[in-house]
């Protein structure tokens, strides 16, 4: 039972606000020495070396760099302005354009915080100006900003691919269709809401001084460059021309080319993007090292065997296991970040999934969709904090919480559809 006690102590420490990496590493050291002695950590240097030499994980800093460079090129601003003109004449049009831009930003940058902040600064004031319901406006921005968790190239999918031993290229391909379905479900909800509440999602009057063809041309100029980069990066992976790591490097170079095209390139921009990339990468790998020590101590104390026995004894066998794990991950997502879930929870349940003969690609997509929901769920959903930080004074935390609830329900519904009808998604 030492491993189980260790797990709950770590969870409690995280809820108290202790740093994640040091929590996992410190608790692993305390319980490991208590249970097995200091000799248990003799192989820790070899584990660290294995992590540092992992070519799959090299894609993480490269994709983060690509996203940060694109974030600093005013890409989101140009996309939102162009899409807003195209769809502004439709009821709920600004919200629809926000969802579509969120999908494009997800596929080109994948940086959730940057997407939510950019759309919060640009799109939210416009929606409020045209008397959009505050809840609808806030929920749309938060939900659209988190699409980067499921739409490739997603950092979550890269981490899950490494943890579950599934090729990242396969996960990217498998995630495309669920991502499109989620975007379609968001748009459908906005259209239905606007139909039922016409005063809460009014159209924008067209600027008659600009022709429709000019609007389309401007939109295409904003959309085609990042779309071309997406096609090159993902296309090279799907065609088998490049590995995800090589495509990530290509994406980083392509992002710099786009910054030159948008006339936003500067050495200070490159320095800032590189510095932020190092910060994010250091955070992810520090957590990974702490999680590695934790999982080693957990295994040595027999915690993995207890989890396996309990999971295999669940009623309903495979379906009971899948439903319970999805509910547990969903609940944990209310309180802890996706990185901790990827590195601590997933390694505990992955062996059981393999024993039950579950398709690991399908299992990874289920987890990724579930982890995306964690960005929206109160009280600790990161997207909620990002938006609150840039929202105008009239927007309250209650407005944001109220607005995300329908989108959380949509995500859970799509997750349930992937669980019940995997063949519909080609899995």
N, C-alpha and C positions, 0 to 999 in steps of 0.2 A: 504493500500500500504506500510505500515511501514515494514512488513516482507520482501517484495520484495526489498525495498531499502536496508535493512539490509543484504540481501544475496549478492547484488552487491557490497556493501561496503566491505564485508568479502572477496569476490573474488578479488577485487582490492588490498586489503591489502596483500593477499597471493602473488599476482603477484609482489608486491614491496619487497617481501622477509621476511615479518614478520613471527615469529614462529607460526606454525599452531595452536597448542593447545591454546596459549594465544590470538591469533587472534579471534578464535571462542568464547572462554570464555569471553574475554574483550568486544567484539562487542555485544554479547548477554546481558551482564550486562548493557552496556550503553543504548541500545535500549529497553531492558526489563524494566528498571527503568523509562525511558522516557515515555513508553507507558502504563505500568500497575502499576508501583511502585515497591519498593523493596520487598513487600509481595509476589510477583510472585515467588520468589526464595525460599520460605519457605519449599517447598518439595524437594529442590535440594539434601539435605543430604540423603533422602530416595532413590532417583535415583542413587546416587553414591554407596550406600550400595547394591542396586539391581545389579549393574554392577559388583561389587567386588565379589558377591556371585554367579555369573553366571557360572555354571559348563561347559557350552559349550566353553566359552572364556578361560577357564583354559587350553584348548588344545593348545592355541597360544604359550605360553612360552615353553611348553613341546616339540612341534614340532620344534620350533626355536632351542632349546637346542640339539635335535637330529641332526638337520642339521649342527650345528656348530661343534659338536663332530666329525661327519663324515668328515666335511671339513678339519679338522686338522689331519686326518689319512692318508693323501696323496691318498685318494680314487680317486679323479679326475685324478691325475697324472697317477696312475696305469691303470685306465680305458682307458684313452686317448692313452697311449703307446700301450696297448694290442689291442685296436680297430684299431689304426693306422696301425699296422702290418697286421691285418686281411683284411682291405679294401684298404690298400695303393696301391695295384697293379691295382686298378680300377681308371679310369679317374674321378677326383673329390672325390677319396676315403677318403682323409684326412677330407674333408668337411663333407662327409657322416658319418664318424666315430665321428666327432664332434657333429653332430645332435643326433646320437644314444646315445652318452655319456651324452649329455645335457638332453635327456629324462630320462635316468637312474638317473642322479643327481637330476632332478626335483622330481622324485618319492621317492628318498631316503633322499635328503636334503631340497629341496624347497627354498633354499636361493639364490635369483637371483644374488646378488652382488658377492657372493662367487663363483658361477658357472661361471659367465662371467670373473671374474678376473683369476680364475684357467685356463680356456680354453684360455684366452688371453695370459697368460704367457707361456703355454705349446704348444698349438696348432698353434697359430698365427705365431711364428717364423719358425715352420716347413713348414707351407703353403707358407710363403714368400720365404723360402729357395728353394722350388721347383717351384718358379715363378707363384704361384697362383695370380690371379687378386686380388688386395688389397681390392676392394669393395666386391667381393664374400667372401673373407676370413673374413673380418670384419662383414659383414651382417650375415654370418653363425653363428659366435660366439655370436653376440648380440641376434639373434633370438633363438638360442638353449638355451642360458642362461635364457631366460624368460619363458621357458616351465613350470617352477615351479609355474607359476600363474594359470595354468589350469589343469595340471596333479596332481592328489591327491598324498600325502596330502598337499593341498594348503592352505596357510593362507588366501588368498582372499576368498576361498569357505567357510572357517570357519566363517569369518566376515559376509559374505553375508547370510549364514545360520542363524546367530543370528539376523541380521537386518530384514530379510524377514520372519523369523519364519518357516524355512524349515529345516528338519532334516539333519545334516551335512553328515551322512552316505548316504542319498539319493543323495546329491549333488556329493559326491565322486564317486558313481556309475555312475551317469549321465555324469560326466566329462570325464570318461575313453575313450569313443569312440571318442568324439571330439578331445581329446588329441592325440589319435592314428592317426586320419585323418590329423591333423596338422603336425605331424612328417612325415607321408607319403608324404604330399604335399611338405614339405621342401626337402626331399630326391629326389622326382621327379623333382623338379626345378633344383637341383644341377646336376642331371644326364643329363637333357636337356641342361643346360648351358654348361656342360663339352663336350657334343656332338657337340654343335654349335661353341664352342670356345676351341678346344682341347689344344691350347697353354697356355690357362689361368688356366687349372686345370689338370696338368700332373700327371700320376701315379708315385709312388715311386718304384725304382728298388728293387726287393726282395733280402733279405740277404740269400744267398745260404748256409751259414753255419748253418742256423737254419731250421729244417724240418717243413713242414706244420703242422704236428701233434703236434710238440712242440709249435708252434704259437697258435694253437687252445687251447692246455692245459693251456698255460699262460693266454690267454684271459678268459677262463672259471674260472680260479683261481681268477681273478680280478673281474669278473662279478657275480659269484654265491653268495658270502656272502652278498653284498648289495641287490641283487635280493631277497634272502631269507628273509632279513629284511623287504623289501617292501611287500612281499607276506604275512608275518606274521602280519604286521601292518594293511594293507588294508583288508586282508582276515578275520581278527578277526572282523573288522567292518561290512563287507559285509555278513558274516555268522551270525551276530547278537550275537556273543559271547561277544563282548566288545563295549562300547560306544567309540566315537572318542577320548574323553578325556583319557579313560583308555588305548586305543591303542597308544595314544601319549606318555603316561608314559612308556608303553612297548617298544615303539620305542626308547625313551631316554636310557632305560636300554640296549636295543639291540645295540645301537650305541657305548656304552661303551664296550660291549663285543667284537664288531668288532675292536675297537681301540686296545684292548688287542691282538686280533688275528693278526692284522697288525703290532704288536709290536711298536705301537705309543702312548701307554697310558703313561701318567705321571700326577702327581698331578698339575703341572703347566699348562698342557693342559686343565685339568678339571676346574681349576680355571679361566683360560682365557675364556673358553666356557661359564661358568656360569656367568661371569661378562658381557660378550657381550649379553647373553640372557637377563639379567636384563635390560641392556640399551635399547635393542629393545622392550622388553615388556613395559618398562616405557614409551617409546615414543608412542607406540600404545595406551596404556590406558590413557595417558595424552590427546592425540587427542580425544579419545572416551569421556572423561569427558567434554572437551571443546565443542565437537559436541553435547553432551546431553544438555548442557546449551543452545546452539544455537538453537537446534530443539525445545526446550521448549519455548524459546522466540518467535521463528518463528510461532509456533502453537498458542500461546496466542495472538499474534497480528493479527491472521487471515490469515497469509501467506499461510498456507496449503490449506485453502478453495479456495483462488484465483488460486493456482496451479491446484487444482482439477477441478475447473470450466473451466480453460483454456485447460487443457488436454482433458477433456470430450467433449469439443467443437471442437476438431481437426477434419479435414476431414478424412474420411476413417475409423473412429472409431478405432477398435483394431489395425488394420494394420498401420493406420496413427500415433497412439500413439507409437507403437513399433518402427517404422522407425524414428520418431522425437527423441525419447529418446535415441536410439542407436547413432544417429548422434550427439546429444548434449553431450553424455558421451564421444564419440570419440574425439570431439573438446576439451572438458575440459581436457581430458587426455594429450593433447599437453602441458598443462600449470600447472596442479596440480596432486598430487600423488593419488594413488588408495585408500589410507586410507581415505583421505578427501572425495572422491567420494562415498565410501561405507557408511560413517557415516553422510554425509550431503545430497547428491543428491538422493541416493537410498531411504531413508525414505520419501522423498517428493513424489516420483513417485510410491512407492509400494502400497499405498492405492488405487490409480487409477487403477493399474494393477489388484488388487483384485476385484474392482468393475466391471471391464470389463470381469471377469472370465478367466483371463490368468493363465495358469499353472505356478505356482511360481517356480518350479524346473527348467523348461525350461527358464523362465525369468532370473533366477539367472545364468544359464550357459551362456546365451547371454551376460549378464553384465560382467561375469568373462572373457570371450573371448575378449570382448571389452577393459576391463581394462588391459589385457595382452598387447594389442597393444600400450597402453600408455607408456609402458617401452621402446618402440622403436621409438616413434614419436619425431622428432626434434621440438622445440629446447631444451626441458627439459627431454627427455627420459633418465631415470637413467642408462640403459644399455650402452648407448652411452658414458656417463661420466665414467662409470666403465672401459670400454675398452680403452678409450682415456688415462686413468691414467696409464695403464700398456703397452700400445702399443709402439713399437720401434719408433725411431725418424722419419723414413721414412714414417710412416703412419699419414696422416693428418685427421683433422676433416671432411674435404670434402669427403675423402675416406670412412669414417665410415657412413656419411649421405647417400652417394650414394649407399653404400652396403646394407643398411637396407630397402631401398625403395621397392625392389621386395618382401621382406619378409613381409613388412607392407601390400602390395597388397594381398599376399597370406592369411594373417590373416583376412583381410576384406572379402575376397572371402569365406573363411571357415565360418566366422560369418554370411554372407549372406545365406550360405547353411543351417546353423542351423536355421536361421530365416524362410526360405522358405520351408525347408523339415525336420521339427522336427521328423517326423515318421522314417526317415532314421537313426536317432540317438537314436531311442527308446524312444522318449519323446512325 
